[in-house]
Structures are given as C-alpha cells and as structure tokens.
Amino acid sequence: MNEEELFFAWLDGELEGDEAARVAAQVASDPALQAKAEQHRRLAAQLRGAFDPILKQDVPPSKFGSANVLDFQAQRSEREIRRSSFGVPQWAAMAATLAIGIVAGQFVSNRSGAPIESRDGMLVAAASLDRALDAQLASAEGNGRVRVGLTFRTRAGGICRSFTDDGATGLACREGQDWKVEGLFAAPEGQQGDYRMAAGEDPRLAALIDERIAGEPFDAAAEKAALDNGWR
Amino acid sequence: MTSPLPFDSELAAVWPRLRRFAHALARDSADADDLAQMAAEKAFKSFDQFHPGTRFDSWIFRICRTVWIDTIRSRSRRGAHEAPPEAAESLGHDPTSATEAAIDLGKAMAAMQRLPEEQREVVALILVDGFGYREAAEILDQPIGTVSSRLVRGRQALVAMLGEGG
C-alpha cells in the first residue's frame, strides 16, 4: 500500500500494531491530515445516512418456502415433543414446523374450551385466547388471564401478536380469520401463573419476533387502528 | 452454528442490507429492486452450494454483484445517455452546505452512478455496508491491494462530487 492507501486503511480501522501507531502519529502531528480524516469521516457518514432509509423500508423479501427445513430450535423442540407424553404423532409432525417449546397438555387440545386447537394442519388460537387476540389491546388491564404483549407488522406483510396465557407465552399471526400459533413456550420456572410477565420477555419468543418483525412494534394508536381494520 | 437456517430466514435477515447494496450499485430504485430480487432467486436456486458456518451475507452479496455485472449493469449502460443532464449538475458542490449536511438517497445514488463500476462496488461494500477490506476482496474475488486502491479513488471522487463541507 502507498501512503495514501495506508492513510485510508488507518481511517477505516484496517491497520494494526506498529503500522496503525505510525499513521496515527503522523495524522496527530499534521493538521492537514486531520482535516482530511475529518472530511472523509463526514463523507462516509453522509453516504451511510443517505442509504440508511432503505434499511427501514417495509419491502419484504419473497418467500421461497422452507417448511421442509427445520431450524435448530425446531429440531430441539421436536425432540422435546417426542419425549413428552403426548403420544399423538400428528402433534410431533406439526410441532416440527413450529418453534414450540414445551406444550402443556391442557393447552393444546381438541376438547372444547382449550386455548389452542388443531385445524387444517395448523395450530390456531381458540376460545379465550382467540377472543383476546381479536379484541384485546396491550394496554388492557382486563380480568381475563390472557395478556397481549407486542403487536407488529411482519416482513411478509401480515400481523402478529405475542401473548401470555396461563404460564405460557407465545406468538400468533393472523391467517385469514384465524390466529395461527407460531410459537408457544412454557414460562421460566417460578413464573408459572405470573400474568404480569411481559410477553416478549422470553428469549425464544424474542427470537421468533426478531425473525418476523418489519420495523418497530405498533404503538397504542397503530395497535388500535389494526384492531379496527380487522388485523389486516 | 449447528445447521443452516432455512433459506427464508437467512434471506430475511440480510434482505434490508441486500436492498441497500443493490441501491448503491444500480441506476435507480426500480433496477435496484429487480437486482435484489434476482439475487435472492439465484441464491435460492444454489442454496445447496452455500457452506454452513460461512457468512451468508458475503455469499449472497457476491451473487448480487454477479447478477449486477451480468444483467442490470448492461441495462444501465444502454440507458445512460438518456440521463437528464440536470441530474449531474445538481451534484455540484453547494457552498452553503453545512459541514454536517445530509444528502438524500437520490443524490447519493446519482453520485455513485458517476463512479466507475469497479470503484462503485468497492465503495458500496466498504463505505456503505461496512464490510472489512478482506471480506470485500473475497466477495469481489480481487486482491486486497486492488480493493484498497480503488476505494481511495472512489472516495476522493465522491468528496469532489458531494462537496467538501468545510
């Protein structure tokens, strides 16, 4: 590298050790080089600032389909499901495509009143959970046991809401008229039944949200508008 | 990492940056979005060639750059002479600009377009996206010294175009 290239490599943090120290000393003793460093730092900041809005645009990528590929978490969950006492193969198959941690027996069931049920090969919210996701705002202090946490727009353009219900926390996304449950995790030990636990606190849930969210979660006004618009 | 994430997850994670990279290379937003989309499709078709444990972002940026060279770049060239002359004039240094003057996306894209392609891709990777010299050299399949000298020329040209600002 020539002197000019060394100067810029130093500016970009690409030099190490003696070489970095030598250029740093050179710049420190030369006001012209200092001004040049400042000028080019500004250029880099201007460029990044100009292109940054692209990162915030809500233009989701195409979906290429990857349902046949399990991610690590799903694989682990599948093992947990297999070890559990479910004994219903269809659950294991379904859970393999979802990020379901520990699914409590009373949670997923086809008996009436269960908060999650199987329909057309999907796990969907039912009963009290469905009603809460349909109508309840995050600010609601309500008497119900379901609490809704974050509501957000996905990169694919849909809407998802996180929830806490009876010692479990999860994520449900609008699918037609249903709330498809895309993740369900048992609350950490000791927090069972603690309804104040903020939805979104569970790191596994946070990872699911991170994978899907476009931009920021809805604020109260956006959440209300989405409710009024039928969660479309 | 024990296993690669599904393609859609990998793509979703890098997608905003891939679109930004495409905007830094392409003539306009329509071309940029075409470029990002074509890169995603090509990456999906060859996802079995991606090595788990290596960087997915580098891999798909490399594909994006290849697609740009093969297709969009020639499209931009054909249309280049149709670019309105005032677009270039508006790039002139504005003596009233404050030292921290922000520039908008259109101005930045127009300035990038005036760089020779081999400088533009280096600036897009290193200054806009923040790749290190080595990663950029690997993506471009060029020696690090070549990358470094093109970067110097590219940023000098940009400073001249976008104003010195103090």
Interface residues (C-beta under 8 A of the other chain):
Chain A: M1 N2 E4 E5 F8 A9 D12 E14 Q39 H40 R42 L43 A44 Q46 L47 R48 G49 A50 F51 D52 P53 I54 L55 K56 Q57 V59 P60 P61 S62 K63 F64 G65 S66 V69 L70 D71 F72 Q75 R155 E211 R212
Chain B: M1 T2 S3 P4 L5 P6 F7 D8 S9 L11 A12 A13 W15 P16 R17 R19 R20 H23 A24 D33 Q37 A40 E41 F44 T99 E100 A101 A102 I103 D104 L105 K107 A108 M109 V123 I126 L127 V128 G130 G132 Y133 G145 S148 S149 L151 V152 R155 L158 V159 L162 E164 G165 G166
